[in-house]
Amino acid sequence: MRWEAQLVNRPAGASEEALPLDLPPQLTGPLSGAVRRTFDTPEFRGVTFYEVLAKSALNKVPAVSQVPFEWTVNPYRGCTHACRYCFARKTHSYLDLDTGRDFDTQVVVKVNIAEVLRRELASPRWQRPHVAMGTNTDPYQRAEGRYRLMPGIIEALADSGTGFSILTKGTLIARDLPLLRSAATGAGASAAQSIGFLDRELWRAVEPGTPSPQARLRVCGQLSDAGLRVSVLMAPVLPYLTDSDEAIDATAAAIADAGATQLTGIPLHLRPGAREWFMAWLSREHPRLVAPYRRLYRRGSYAPEDYRRDLSARIHAAARRHGLDRPGPARWMGQPESPTEPSPRPEQLTLL
């Protein structure tokens, strides 16, 4: 095809089902010109990938955001983890896609992101501030097994002397342990897992596309054994579902046993886009909790301050009991507690 030469890292086994064989896909709207691709493998059944060329790789975090980092890199938009509560769902509306099912099954892949990132990092204006990944959609979602964008991103950051952190629910990060270990001894690299609870039945219901909490705990052990400092984000803590003292303590104990050294907990927040999707799930699976959730989140996306303060104290107490309060930077923390953080903004893309 005449546009095939533009593709970067074209994965094997892909097909352009139902698309013209001699023309690029005829898409409309913000994704006009993207290469639409499907895969004939069980793990990607029902998922469509839109391969695009990104204009930029580094995203500046707005100054009003109360997060401990200034820059992010996001190789994907949309996420097959399909977490019911994902706060990034709203970003799909900028692509004329819905924030529910489309977010889970229509994934944008920035196939040239490593090359663009390397060019941006080479700029004399780049002062090598910390870069955070996993703050929007997960860089180690299942698509990464096909597209392999993260090795190039890690190498570009490490070669430039830029420290970085990765927050993920994915186990695929273990594939890149040699690169992470090397980067950690240079400019600095840290990795963190997001593990909100241990309940397997709830996991299947609310995080259906993710590896199990137990699989993520095993990855914590692999990261620790490789000599990396391992942090865990207990997030989100779900009111009335995973916020009991017993659930918090059991989760903290398992995280400590896995080799982590630091734990931070964050309660669920429900931004527009995620709120509607999560509440629809809640009404189907836990209808008795609909009214309590409406009361708890009646003033907006965040639970009341007294709830957050109480939950934070109980998580901190559990962390201390299990030795998960060792000092160290938590720059990987991707979901801020502050309700002042603005909604993610659409990124500029140049489409294939």
For each residue, the residues with C-beta under 8 A, 3 or more apart:
1: 4 21 22 23 24
2: 5 22 24
3: 6 7 24 35 352
4: 1 7 10
5: 2
6: 3 53 352
7: 3 4 10 35 51 111 352
8: 53 111 112 115
9: 111 147 148 149
10: 4 7 14
11: 14 39 146 147
12:
13: 39 40 41
14: 10 11 37 38 39
15: 37 38 39 40
16: 19 21 25 35 36 37 38
17: 38
18:
19: 16 23 25 26 36
20: 23 25 26
21: 1 16
22: 1 2
23: 1 19 20 26
24: 1 2 3 33 35 352
25: 16 19 20 33 34 35 36
26: 19 20 23
27: 31 32 33 34 36 50
28: 31 32
29: 32 95 96
30: 94 95 96 349
31: 27 28 34 50 52 95 96 108 351
32: 27 28 29 351
33: 24 25 27 351 352
34: 25 27 31 50 51 52 108 351 352
35: 3 7 16 24 25 50 51 52 352
36: 16 19 25 27 48 49 50 51
37: 14 15 16 48 49 50 51
38: 14 15 16 17 44 47 48 49
39: 11 13 14 15 44 47 49 146
40: 13 15
41: 13 44 45
42: 45
43: 142
44: 38 39 41 47 80 142 143 146
45: 41 42
46: 105
47: 38 39 44 80 105 106 107
48: 36 37 38 105 106 107
49: 36 37 38 39 107 108 109 143
50: 27 31 34 35 36 37 106 107 108 109
51: 7 34 35 36 37 109 111 352
52: 31 34 35 108 109 110 111 349 350 351 352
53: 6 8 110 111 112 349 350 351 352
54: 57 110 112 113 116 347 349 350
55: 116 348 349 350
56: 59 116 120 347 348
57: 54 73 110 113 114 116 117 120 153
58: 71 72 73 117 120 121 131
59: 56 71 72 73 74 347
60: 70 71
61: 65 67 69 70 71 72
62: 65 342 345
63:
64: 340 341 342
65: 61 62 336 340 341 342
66: 336 338 340 341
67: 61 132 135 333 334 336 341
68: 329 330 331 333
69: 61 72 129 130 131 132 135 165 331
70: 60 61 129 130
71: 58 59 60 61 129 130 131 132
72: 58 59 61 69 131 132 133 135 136
73: 57 58 59 113 117 131 133 139 153
74: 59 77 110 133 135 136 137 139 347
75: 109 110 113 139 144 147 149 150 153
76: 79 107 108 109 110 137 138 139 141 143 144 149
77: 74 91 92 95 107 108 136 137 347
78: 92 97 102 103 104 105 106 107 108 137
79: 76 82 83 86 88 103 104 107 137 138 141 209
80: 44 47 104 105 107 141 142 143 209
81: 86 104 138 141 169 170 207 209 210
82: 79 103 104 207 208 209 210
83: 79 86 169 206 207 209 210
84: 205 206 207 274 277 278 281
85: 206 236 238 268 270 274 277 278
86: 79 81 83 89 103 137 274
87: 90 269 271 273 274 335
88: 79 91 103 136 137 274 344
89: 86 92 99 100 103 271 273 274 277
90: 87 93 99 271 272 273 274 343 344
91: 77 88 94 95 136 273 344 346
92: 77 78 89 95 97 98 99 102 103 106 273
93: 90 96 97 98 99 273
94: 30 91 346
95: 29 30 31 77 91 92 106 108 346
96: 29 30 31 93
97: 78 92 93 102 103 106
98: 92 93 101 102 103
99: 89 90 92 93 102 103 273 274 276 277
100: 89 103 104 276 277 280
101: 98 104 105
102: 78 92 97 98 99 105 106
103: 78 79 82 86 88 89 92 97 98 99 100 106 273 277
104: 78 79 80 81 82 100 101 209
105: 46 47 48 78 80 101 102
106: 47 48 50 78 92 95 97 102 103
107: 47 48 49 50 76 77 78 79 80 141 143
108: 31 34 49 50 52 76 77 78 95 349
109: 49 50 51 52 75 76 143 147 149
110: 52 53 54 57 74 75 76 113 116 149 349
111: 7 8 9 51 52 53 147 149
112: 8 53 54 115 116
113: 54 57 73 75 110 116 117 149 152 153
114: 57 117 118 149 151 152 153 155 156
115: 8 112 118 119 152
116: 54 55 56 57 110 112 113 119 120
117: 57 58 73 113 114 120 121 152 153 156 157
118: 114 115 121 122 152 156 159 160
119: 115 116 122 123
120: 56 57 58 116 117 123 126
121: 58 117 118 126 156 157 159 160 162
122: 118 119 126 160
123: 119 120 126
124:
125:
126: 120 121 122 123 160 162
127:
128: 160 161 162 163 187
129: 69 70 71 162
130: 69 70 71 162 163 164 165 331
131: 58 69 71 72 73 157 162 163 164 165
132: 67 69 71 72 135 164 165 167 331 332 334
133: 72 73 74 139 153 164 165 166 167
134: 138 139 140 166 167 168 192 194 332 334
135: 67 69 72 74 132 167 334 335
136: 72 74 77 88 91 334 344
137: 74 76 77 78 79 86 88 141
138: 76 79 81 134 141 168 169 170
139: 73 74 75 76 133 134 144 149 150 153 166 168 170
140: 134 144 150 166 168 169 170 171 172 173
141: 76 79 80 81 107 137 138 144 170 209
142: 43 44 80 145 146 170 172 209
143: 44 49 76 80 107 109 146 147
144: 75 76 139 140 141 147 148 149 150 170 172
145: 142 148 172
146: 11 39 44 142 143
147: 9 11 75 109 111 143 144
148: 9 144 145 151 152
149: 9 75 76 109 110 111 113 114 139 144 152 153
150: 75 139 140 144 153 154 173 176
151: 114 148 154 155 176 179
152: 113 114 115 117 118 148 149 155 156
153: 57 73 75 113 114 117 133 139 149 150 156 157
154: 150 151 157 158 164 176 179 180 183 189
155: 114 151 152 158 159 179
156: 114 117 118 121 152 153 159 160
157: 117 121 131 153 154 160 162 163 164 183 187 189
158: 154 155 161 162 179 182 183 186 187 189
159: 118 121 155 156
160: 118 121 122 126 128 156 157 187
161: 128 158 186 187
162: 121 126 128 129 130 131 157 158 187
163: 128 130 131 157 187 188 189
164: 130 131 132 133 154 157 183 187 188 189 190
165: 69 130 131 132 133 189 190 191 192 331 332
166: 133 134 139 140 173 180 189 190 191 192 332
167: 132 133 134 135 191 192 193 194 233 332 333 334
168: 134 138 139 140 173 191 192 193 194
169: 81 83 138 140 193 194 195 207 210 211 216
170: 81 138 139 140 141 142 144 173 210 211
171: 140 174 211 215 216 218 219
172: 140 142 144 145 175 176
173: 140 150 166 168 170 176 177 180 191 219 223
174: 171 177 219 222 223
175: 172
176: 150 151 154 172 173 179 180
177: 173 174 180 181 222 223 226 228
178: 181 182
179: 151 154 155 158 176 182 183
180: 154 166 173 176 177 183 184 189 191 223 226 228
181: 177 178 184 185 226 227 228
182: 158 178 179 185 186
183: 154 157 158 164 179 180 186 187 188 189
184: 180 181 188 189 190 227 228
185: 181 182
186: 158 161 182 183 189
187: 128 157 158 160 161 162 163 164 183
188: 163 164 183 184
189: 154 157 158 163 164 165 166 180 183 184 186 228
190: 164 165 166 184 228 229 231 329 331 332
191: 165 166 167 168 173 180 223 228 230 231 332
192: 134 165 166 167 168 230 231 232 233 332
193: 167 168 169 216 217 219 220 223 230 232 233 260
194: 134 167 168 169 216 232 233 235
195: 169 198 213 216 217 220 232 233 234 251 254 255
196: 213 234 235 236 237 238 242 251
197: 202 203 213 234 237 238 241 242 247 251
198: 195 213 214 247 250 251 254
199: 202 203 242 247
200: 203 204 212 213 214
201: 204 205
202: 197 199 205 206 238 241 242
203: 197 199 200 206 207 210 212 213
204: 200 201 207 208
205: 84 201 202 208 281 285
206: 83 84 85 202 203 238 281
207: 81 82 83 84 169 203 204 210
208: 82 204 205
209: 79 80 81 82 83 104 141 142
210: 81 82 83 169 170 203 207 216
211: 169 170 171 215 216 219
212: 200 203 215 216
213: 195 196 197 198 200 203 216 217 254
214: 198 200 217 218
215: 171 211 212 218 219
216: 169 171 193 194 195 210 211 212 213 219 220
217: 193 195 213 214 220 221 254 255 257 258
218: 171 214 215 221 222 258
219: 171 173 174 193 211 215 216 222 223
220: 193 195 216 217 223 224 230 232 255 258 259 260
221: 217 218 224 225 258 259
222: 174 177 218 219 225 226
223: 173 174 177 180 191 193 219 220 226 228 230 259
224: 220 221 227 228 230 258 259 260
225: 221 222 259
226: 177 180 181 222 223
227: 181 184 224
228: 177 180 181 184 189 190 191 223 224
229: 190 261 262 328
230: 191 192 193 220 223 224 258 259 260 261 262
231: 190 191 192 260 261 262 263 264 328 330 332
232: 192 193 194 195 220 255 260 262 263 264 324
233: 167 192 193 194 195 263 264 265 266 332 333 334 335
234: 195 196 197 237 248 251 252 255 263 264 265 266 315
235: 194 196 264 265 266 335
236: 85 196 266 267 268 269 335
237: 196 197 234 242 243 248 265 266 267 268 311 315
238: 85 196 197 202 206 241 242 243 268
239: 243 267 268 292 293 296 303 307
240: 243 289 292 293
241: 197 202 238 286 289
242: 196 197 199 202 237 238 247 248 251
243: 237 238 239 240 247 248 267 311
244: 247 248
245: 248 249 314 318
246: 249 250
247: 197 198 199 242 243 244 250 251
248: 234 237 242 243 244 245 251 252 265 314 315 318
249: 245 246 252 253 318 321
250: 198 246 247 253 254
251: 195 196 197 198 234 242 247 248 254 255 318
252: 234 248 249 255 256 263 315 318 319 321 322 324
253: 249 250 256 257 322
254: 195 198 213 217 250 251 257 258
255: 195 217 220 232 234 251 252 258 260 263 322 324
256: 252 253 260 322 323 324
257: 217 253 254
258: 217 218 220 221 224 230 254 255
259: 220 221 223 224 225 230
260: 193 220 224 230 231 232 255 256 263 324
261: 229 230 231 323 324 326 328
262: 229 230 231 232 319 324 325 326 328 330
263: 231 232 233 234 252 255 260 315 318 319 322 324 325
264: 231 232 233 234 235 315 330 333
265: 233 234 235 237 248 311 312 315 316 319
266: 233 234 235 236 237 269 333 335 336 337
267: 236 237 239 243 302 303 307 308 311 337
268: 85 236 237 238 239 278 303
269: 87 236 266 301 302 303 335 339
270: 85 274 275 278 279 297 301
271: 87 89 90 274 275 301 343
272: 90 275 276 301 343
273: 87 89 90 91 92 93 99 103 276 277
274: 84 85 86 87 88 89 90 99 270 271 277 278
275: 270 271 272 278 279 297 301
276: 99 100 272 273 279 280
277: 84 85 89 99 100 103 273 274 280 281
278: 84 85 268 270 274 275 281 282
279: 270 275 276 282 283 290 293
280: 100 276 277 283 284
281: 84 205 206 277 278 284 285
282: 278 279 285 286 287 289 290 293
283: 279 280 286 287 290
284: 280 281 287
285: 205 281 282
286: 241 282 283 289 290
287: 282 283 284 290
288: 291
289: 240 241 282 286 292 293
290: 279 282 283 286 287 293 294
291: 288 294 295
292: 239 240 289 295 296
293: 239 240 279 282 289 290 296 297
294: 290 291 297 298
295: 291 292 298
296: 239 292 293 303 304 307
297: 270 275 293 294 300 301 302 303
298: 294 295
299: 302 304
300: 297 339
301: 269 270 271 272 275 297 339
302: 267 269 297 299 308 339
303: 239 267 268 269 296 297 307 308 311
304: 296 299 307 308
305: 308 309
306: 309 310
307: 239 267 296 303 304 310 311
308: 267 302 303 304 305 311 312 337
309: 305 306 312 313
310: 306 307 313 314
311: 237 243 265 267 303 307 308 314 315
312: 265 308 309 315 316 337
313: 309 310 316 317
314: 245 248 310 311 317 318
315: 234 237 248 252 263 264 265 311 312 318 319
316: 265 312 313 319 320 325
317: 313 314 320 321
318: 245 248 249 251 252 263 314 315 321 322 324
319: 252 262 263 265 315 316 322 324 325
320: 316 317 323 324 325
321: 249 252 317 318
322: 252 253 255 256 263 318 319
323: 256 261 320 326
324: 232 252 255 256 260 261 262 263 318 319 320
325: 262 263 316 319 320
326: 261 262 323
327:
328: 229 231 261 262
329: 68 190
330: 68 231 262 264 333
331: 68 69 130 132 165 190
332: 132 134 165 166 167 190 191 192 231 233
333: 67 68 167 233 264 266 330 336
334: 67 132 134 135 136 167 233
335: 87 135 233 235 236 266 269
336: 65 66 67 266 333 341
337: 266 267 308 312
338: 66 341
339: 269 300 301 302
340: 64 65 66
341: 64 65 66 67 336 338
342: 62 64 65 345
343: 90 271 272
344: 88 90 91 136
345: 62 342
346: 91 94 95
347: 54 56 59 74 77
348: 55 56
349: 30 52 53 54 55 108 110
350: 52 53 54 55
351: 31 32 33 34 52 53
352: 3 6 7 24 33 34 35 51 52 53
